[in-house]
């Protein structure tokens, strides 16, 4: 399956195909968590699943559960690849899945089931965290460097 885009930075990917969830709801949730840090996106999804927070008055419980499973899988992939967990940003996209048909004898009502394909990428970006150094420590470092030059 081709990527929706190939980032220039390091990334990890997880792909869920033909998930039995509504594409419309999946697109809405993916657009909400897109370009958010991993910690904030996870917290939002967990709150929606536990019904502590809503999006436009809805919880989207089933869809959130599937996306949360994919996010956990993608996080494990990033951990395996050795990416910095504090610099990961979520990029999620949802697309229409294949047509699944129920077998019905008489009427065709409700014969087509919902399915969607979801791709979640964790892209490593952001500046490196700087450690704060006091003025005394900075002077000591400069003295050591001068001592090495002589």
C-alpha positions as CSV (number, residue, x, y, z in Angstrom):
1,X,0.0,0.0,0.0
2,X,1.5,3.4,-1.0
3,X,2.0,6.1,1.6
4,X,-0.2,9.1,1.6
5,X,3.0,11.1,1.7
6,X,6.7,10.4,2.4
7,X,8.1,12.7,5.1
8,X,11.6,14.0,5.0
9,X,12.1,13.3,8.7
10,X,12.2,9.9,10.4
11,X,8.9,8.2,10.8
12,X,7.0,5.1,11.9
13,X,3.8,3.9,10.2
14,X,0.8,1.7,11.1
15,X,-1.9,0.8,8.6
16,X,-5.4,-0.7,9.3
17,X,-7.2,-2.0,6.2
18,X,-10.9,-2.7,6.0
19,X,-11.7,-1.7,9.6
20,X,-15.4,-2.1,10.3
21,X,-15.9,1.6,11.2
22,X,-17.6,4.5,9.6
23,X,-15.3,6.4,7.2
24,X,-17.1,9.7,8.0
25,X,-16.3,9.4,11.7
26,X,-12.8,8.2,11.0
27,X,-12.1,11.2,8.8
28,X,-13.4,13.5,11.5
29,X,-11.2,12.0,14.3
30,X,-8.1,11.8,12.1
31,X,-8.5,15.5,11.2
32,X,-8.7,16.3,15.0
33,X,-5.6,14.4,16.0
34,X,-3.5,15.4,12.9
35,X,-0.3,17.4,13.6
36,X,-0.7,17.0,17.3
37,X,2.1,15.7,19.6
38,X,1.7,12.0,20.4
39,X,0.9,12.7,24.1
40,X,-1.9,15.1,23.4
41,X,-3.5,12.9,20.7
42,X,-3.4,9.9,22.9
43,X,-5.0,11.8,25.8
44,X,-7.8,13.0,23.6
45,X,-8.5,9.5,22.3
46,X,-8.5,8.0,25.7
47,X,-10.8,10.7,27.0
48,X,-13.2,10.1,24.1
49,X,-13.2,6.4,24.7
50,X,-13.9,6.8,28.4
51,X,-16.6,9.4,27.6
52,X,-14.9,12.2,29.6
53,X,-14.8,14.5,26.6
54,X,-16.9,14.9,23.4
55,X,-16.4,16.1,19.9
56,X,-19.4,18.1,18.8
57,X,-21.5,16.3,21.4
58,X,-20.5,12.8,20.3
59,X,-18.0,10.2,21.7
60,X,-17.3,8.1,18.6
61,X,-16.5,5.2,20.9
62,X,-16.0,2.4,18.3
63,X,-14.0,4.5,15.9
64,X,-11.8,5.9,18.7
65,X,-11.1,2.4,20.0
66,X,-9.8,1.2,16.5
67,X,-7.7,4.3,16.0
68,X,-6.3,4.0,19.5
69,X,-5.2,0.4,18.7
70,X,-3.5,1.6,15.6
71,X,-1.8,4.5,17.5
72,X,-0.4,2.0,20.1
73,X,0.9,-0.2,17.3
74,X,2.5,2.8,15.6
75,X,4.1,3.8,18.8
76,X,5.6,0.4,19.3
77,X,7.0,0.6,15.7
78,X,8.6,4.0,16.5
79,X,10.1,2.6,19.7
80,X,11.6,-0.3,17.7
81,X,13.0,2.1,15.2
82,X,14.7,4.1,17.9
83,X,12.8,7.4,17.4
84,X,12.7,10.1,20.1
85,X,9.3,9.6,21.7
86,X,9.1,13.3,22.9
87,X,9.4,14.6,19.3
88,X,6.7,12.5,17.7
89,X,3.8,14.1,15.9
90,X,0.7,12.3,14.7
91,X,-0.3,12.3,11.0
92,X,-3.5,10.3,10.5
93,X,-5.6,9.8,7.4
94,X,-8.7,7.8,6.7
95,X,-10.0,6.6,3.3
96,X,-12.9,4.5,2.0
97,X,-12.4,0.7,2.4
98,X,-13.6,-2.1,0.1
99,X,-17.3,-2.8,-0.3
100,X,-18.4,-5.6,2.0
101,X,-21.8,-7.1,1.3
102,X,-24.1,-8.9,3.7
103,X,-25.9,-12.0,2.5
104,X,-29.6,-11.3,2.4
105,X,-32.3,-13.5,1.1
106,X,-35.1,-11.1,0.1
107,X,-34.5,-7.4,0.3
108,X,-31.2,-5.6,-0.2
109,X,-31.8,-3.3,2.7
110,X,-28.6,-2.9,4.8
111,X,-26.6,-5.1,2.5
112,X,-23.5,-2.9,2.3
113,X,-21.3,-2.7,5.4
114,X,-19.1,0.2,6.3
115,X,-15.4,-0.2,6.1
116,X,-12.4,2.2,6.1
117,X,-8.7,2.2,5.7
118,X,-6.7,4.2,8.2
119,X,-3.0,5.1,8.0
120,X,-1.2,6.6,11.1
121,X,2.3,8.0,10.9
122,X,4.4,9.2,13.7
123,X,6.8,11.8,12.3
124,X,9.8,12.8,14.3
125,X,10.2,16.6,14.2
126,X,10.8,19.6,16.5
127,X,13.9,21.1,18.1
128,X,16.1,19.3,20.5
129,X,15.6,20.1,24.1
130,X,18.3,22.4,25.5
131,X,19.5,21.8,29.0
132,X,19.8,24.9,31.2
133,X,23.4,25.7,32.3
134,X,24.1,28.2,35.0
135,X,26.7,31.0,34.5
136,X,29.1,29.2,36.9
137,X,29.0,26.0,34.9
138,X,29.4,28.0,31.6
139,X,32.6,29.7,33.0
140,X,34.0,26.3,34.1
141,X,33.4,24.8,30.7
142,X,35.2,27.8,29.1
143,X,38.2,27.4,31.4
144,X,38.5,23.7,30.6
145,X,38.5,24.5,26.9
146,X,41.2,27.1,27.3
147,X,43.2,24.7,29.4
148,X,43.0,22.1,26.6
149,X,44.2,24.6,24.0
150,X,47.4,25.4,25.8
